Amino acid sequence: MIMKKIFLDLEMNGVDRQYTEVREVCTREIIEFGAVKLDENNVEIAHFQSYVKPAYNEEIESRITRLTGITTEQVQNADDFLEVFLQFLCWCGEDYEIFSWSGSDESQLRKEYSFKAGETLPEIEYMFAHWNDLQEQFGHLLGFSRPTALSIAVRTAGIEYRGRMHNALDDAVATADLYKEMSGRGTAIRKLKEDLHEAKKPIGVSLGDLFINMQIA
């Protein structure tokens, strides 16, 4: 069976505080889907991008606009969450693995779908059964004990970022590029892995923690 690989990134906006019951389930709503699809040879074959009109906040918060570039005007006439999610499922097709950076996107998608739809579908069950956390895989590969930001991981791998950080499609593309590097097509991660294994481990500090602190500094 030939499995395609799909890399998904979601951008979110806060639920307005007046919706106290909603906030007990979800404090955020998805406002953008971005995804890239690779074939069995890790070649990009398709892209998906769609804004989502939030149901529980009439405005995109100013801090979210600063971070993502998404404005209230951009989502006003967008489809709602269920419509976009079903469009995305159709785009995914069959026989695929799905990847995201960290488990937060999967968690948000599960909670938001359960709250807004309630019923499940075989296609959705398939998606969650084939979900992979690439951030976790990256940390395991290099022996990092703490989660690594996508921006740091991309820089670590020597990858040129194609676009704008916190744009859902651009982040999805960056995640796919990182996957390809981790799969052995590049040399930066392989060399870093060798260097980390050869280095002397400081007392009480993991090599991953030391490296991340150096990147952040």
ABEGO torsion letter per residue (X at the ends): XBBBBBBBBBBBBBBBAABAAAAAABABBBABBBBBBBBAAGBBABBBBBBBBBAABABBBAAAAAAAGBBAAAAAABBBAAAAAAAAAAAAEBGBBBBBBEAAAAAAAAAAAAAAAGBBBAAAAAAAAABBBAAAAAAAAAGBABBBBAAAAAAAAGBBBBEBBGBAAAAAAAAAAAAAAAAGABAAAAAAAAAAAABBBBBGBBAAAAAAAAAAX
